[in-house]
């Protein structure tokens, strides 16, 4: 079949069986559940589509496995598949090779006009149609990426400025500590400890807020992933590493400075 639909019960339409074109349908699993049928093949129901006449029924000849024909914002809905009667067709699905697409489309257009007359030929590719269903999410992802980069740059600039200011304010203290035997590692820990504490506090405050916002956003989808705590742990560790790298220059500079020069500092 064109779309590789999987028949799980019964059969698909056959050109050799005349009743398939007029009074037979194939349904998906969702439709079977909606109709409350455990064994739907062979069951009949009233026809209410395609210019149905009063008292006209159709017979279910097969059931296809559920597949997504809408975006993942919605759950799979009940679907009825039936052969189209001449004159009803407004569009057709065609599987083509990936070679000379331009020539293939021209050939399809000629065939289309032979069957439909003056009806205009318009086409789209299935992958493009599916991509268009998620344009809002794609745009949102780009916006989040841009603002995330900007926020990281601004945060790092602020941290660097604070590190410079804090180191300058504690120049004599650092000199005295070094005179009393403090190692380079001790000085680095002294300078970075305060910034580390504030980054940890920020992560603890931001994580529940981020979880709440993304949980609300994921509720727009019928199918969603669970937000795991590991994501926030990784984000927190990343933020801590960025903060430490930002202030490390000033920390190392203060740690290796000559204590005599530090004690002279006014």
N, C-alpha and C positions, 0 to 999 in steps of 0.2 A: 504493500500500500504506500501511497505517496508520503504520508506523515508517519509511517511505521507504527501505526496504532496496534496495540496488542489485544487480540481477541482472547478473552478468558472464558467465555461461555458462548455456545452456539457458533454462528458463522457470520461472515460479512456478506455484502450484496454480491449476487452472481448475475451476469448478463444473460445467462441461459434460463433464468427463472423469471417468467413474466410478472408474477405477483410482487417481486421485489421492487419493481419500479413504481408501484401504485399503492400497495397496502402493507409494506414491511418497513420496519425501522430497526436501527441499532442504537442502543443507549449506553451511557457510561455507568460506572458503579454508583456514582452519586445519584443518578436518576433512579436506579434500582432501589437504593435506600429510601429515596423520597417517596417512591410508590409503595414501599413496604413489601417488596417482592424478594424472597429468598431464592426462588427459582424462576427468574423472569422470562426465560426463553419459552416461546409458545403462548405467552399471555397476551391478551388483547386489551386495548383501551380506546376510548373515543378519540377520533382524529379532530384536532382543533387548529390545523395549520394548512397552508397551501390551498386555500379555497375549498375547505372540506364541506361536504354535503351533510345534511342532518342525518344522524344515525350511522354515519360512516365510521368504521373502526380500522385500526392498524394492528399488525401483529409484530411482537418483538422477536427478531430472529437471532440476535446476538448481543453480547455485552462487551464493551471495550474497557480496558484498564483506565482508571482516572488519569488524566493528563492536564497540564496547565494550559488553558487557552486565554487566560486573562493574566494580569500582573499578580505578583505575590501579595499584593495588598488584600486580595480577596481569596476566600477559600474556593476550592473547585466546586462549581455549580453543576446541577443536573443538566445533561445535554442529550438531545435526540439527533441522530444522524439519519438522513433519508436521501434517496436519489432525487435530483432536481428534475422537474418536468420541463420540457422545451418551452422557452420563453421566460422562465423564472430566473435563470442565471444572470446575476449582476457582476459576479467576479469569479475567478477560477484560480486555483493554486497549481503551479507548475514547478516541477523540480528540474533544474538545468545544471549543466556541467560548468565548471569554473573557467572554461577556456575563453572563446570569443563571445563575450557576453553581449556586445553591441549587435553582432550579427544574429545571435539567438533571439534577442528581443525584437529585432526587425521581423524575423520569421514568425514569432508568436503574434505580433501585431497583425500580420497579413492573415493568419489563421483566425484571429479574433474577429476581424472585420468581415471575413467570409461567413461567419456564423451569426454575427450580431448586426450586420449592416452598418448603419451610421453611428452606432454607439461608440463614443470616444474610448480610446485605449489609454488607460492609466495603469501604472504598475508601481509596486514597492517591493523591497526585499524583506523577508520575514525577520532576519536578524535586526534590521533597522527598525522594524515595527516594535520588536520587543525592547530594543534599546530606548525607544521613545517613551515607553511606559515608566522608565526610571530616570527621566531627565531631571526631575525635581531633586532626587537623591544625589545624582551626579553633580548638580550645581551646588547643592548643600555641602557635599564632600569637598569641592574645590574651595568654597568659602571658608569652611572649617580649617582646611590646610593653610590657606593664606593667613587667616587670623591667628592660627597656632604659631606659625613662624614669626609673625609680628610680635606676638605676646612673649615668645621666648627671647627674641632680640631685645625688646624693651626691658624685660625682667633681668636679663644678663647685664645690660647697661646699668640698670639701677643697682644691682648687686655689686658690680665692679666699683661704682662710685661710692657705695656704702663701705666697701672693703678699704678703699683708699682713705676715706674719712676716718674710719675706725682705727686703722693702722697709724695714721698720723696723730690721732688723739692719744694713742697708747705708746708712742715712740719711747718716752723715758721709761715707762713700765717695762717694756720689752728689753731695753738696755740693762736695767737693774736685774731682771730675771736672768739674763745671759751672764752677767757678772757673778751671780750667785750659782752658776752652774747649770742653768737650763739648756737643754739640747735644742738643736734645730727642730727636731720632731715635736718637742714640747711647745715651742713657739708657734709652730704651724697649727697644732691642736688648739692652742689658746685663741688664735685669730679666727679659725674656722668653726670653733665650737658654737659660737653664738649664731652664726648664719645657718649652721646645720639644724639647730633647734627650731628656728623660725620656718625653715623649709618643711620640716617634719610636721609642724603645727598646721602649715598651709595645706599640706597633702591630706591630713586628717580632716580638716574642715571641708576641703573641696571634693573629696571622694564621695560622700553621701549625696552631695548636691549633683555631681556628675551622674551618679547612678540613677537618681530620681529623674533627671532630664532625659537620659537615654532610654530609660524604661518606658517613659511616656511616649517617646518617639517610636519605639519598637512596637507599641500597641497599635500603630497604624497598619501593621502587617499581620496577615492571617497566620503566616509562618515566621517564626522568630527564634533567635538564639537566646540562651540564658546569659545574663551578664555575670561573669565570674569574678571573684575577688582578686584572682591572680592578675587580671588586667590592671587593677588599681595599684597592686604591689609593684608591677613592672613600671607603671607610669611614675610612681613615687620614687623608685630607685633611679629612674632616668632623670627626674627632676633634681634629685640629690647630687647625682654625678655632675650634671650641668652646673649646679650651684658651686660645687667644690672646684670644678675646673675654672670657673669664673673668678673665684676669690684666691685661687692657688698662687697666682702671680704675686699678688700683694703679700700673701702669707710667706712665701719663700723669700721674697725680697726683704721682708722685715726680719725673718729668721736668720739670714746670713749677713745682715748688716753689722758693721763694726760697733760694739757696745759703747765705745768711747764717743763716737760720733752721735750715737743715740742719746747719751747723757748730756752732750753739749746742746742738743736740740732745744730751741726756744720757740 
